[in-house]
Amino acid sequence: MSTTANAPAASPPQGGFGRLWRVMRQLFHEFVGAVFAVLALGWLNAAFRAWTRDASRWLVVLAVAVAGLLVFFAVTSFRYARKL
């Protein structure tokens, strides 16, 4: 049995601009993922500060929910950059 049957299809060769465009898209998605991750850390910090200062529970839950959403966006952005 041939081993090339299980190999993924090779992408067509790209020219200079095609490779540059792919690299720029990948860098953009990695940068956006990093920004979302930093924003998520900020929201988690706000949630922790609200929790330690006995703020309303809905403020803590809201901050954690927004941080969770930002973490989701960061992970999906990094995964999309990896897929490119």
C-alpha positions as MATLAB code, in Angstrom:
seq = 'MSTTANAPAASPPQGGFGRLWRVMRQLFHEFVGAVFAVLALGWLNAAFRAWTRDASRWLVVLAVAVAGLLVFFAVTSFRYARKL';
ca = [
       0.000    0.000    0.000;
       1.278    3.436   -0.883;
       2.100    5.891    1.899;
       1.351    8.891   -0.277;
      -2.366    8.082   -0.226;
      -2.553    9.185    3.416;
      -0.531   12.354    2.956;
      -2.459   15.646    2.930;
      -2.794   17.415   -0.363;
       0.080   19.797   -0.906;
      -0.843   23.434   -1.316;
       0.000   24.978   -4.664;
       3.269   26.915   -4.714;
       2.761   30.561   -3.892;
       4.564   33.516   -5.335;
       6.289   36.192   -3.295;
       3.179   38.300   -2.743;
       1.049   35.276   -1.817;
       3.521   34.221    0.861;
       3.783   37.784    2.177;
      -0.007   38.091    2.336;
      -0.289   34.778    4.216;
       2.370   35.823    6.718;
       0.699   39.204    7.258;
      -2.688   37.540    7.877;
      -1.137   35.085   10.315;
       0.677   37.881   12.156;
      -2.536   39.918   12.316;
      -4.483   37.033   13.863;
      -1.717   36.336   16.377;
      -1.599   40.017   17.343;
      -5.381   40.199   17.753;
      -5.302   37.016   19.844;
      -2.651   38.528   22.105;
      -4.686   41.734   22.504;
      -7.766   39.718   23.459;
      -5.711   37.724   25.981;
      -4.368   40.901   27.613;
      -7.876   42.377   27.767;
      -9.139   39.156   29.355;
      -6.465   39.434   32.035;
      -7.583   42.999   32.720;
     -11.210   41.918   33.121;
     -10.181   39.057   35.411;
      -8.222   41.553   37.497;
     -11.311   43.770   37.702;
     -13.413   40.777   38.751;
     -10.924   39.861   41.465;
     -10.806   43.435   42.754;
     -14.595   43.649   42.811;
     -14.795   40.316   44.642;
     -12.257   41.340   47.310;
     -13.977   44.706   47.891;
     -17.396   43.109   48.461;
     -19.003   44.559   45.344;
     -22.300   43.273   44.017;
     -22.193   39.716   42.765;
     -23.577   40.694   39.389;
     -20.539   42.935   38.835;
     -18.195   40.048   39.541;
     -20.188   37.677   37.332;
     -20.323   40.239   34.528;
     -16.556   40.788   34.642;
     -15.874   37.037   34.619;
     -18.305   36.544   31.720;
     -16.633   39.260   29.642;
     -13.213   37.782   30.457;
     -14.449   34.356   29.361;
     -15.699   35.794   26.088;
     -12.368   37.504   25.472;
     -10.490   34.270   26.233;
     -12.705   32.484   23.711;
     -11.907   35.121   21.078;
      -8.180   34.886   21.855;
      -8.131   31.102   21.541;
     -10.091   31.096   18.284;
      -7.862   33.808   16.845;
      -4.703   31.842   17.704;
      -6.224   28.648   16.294;
      -7.150   30.425   13.048;
      -3.623   31.832   12.764;
      -2.241   28.320   13.254;
      -4.552   26.955   10.547;
      -3.353   29.475    7.936;
];
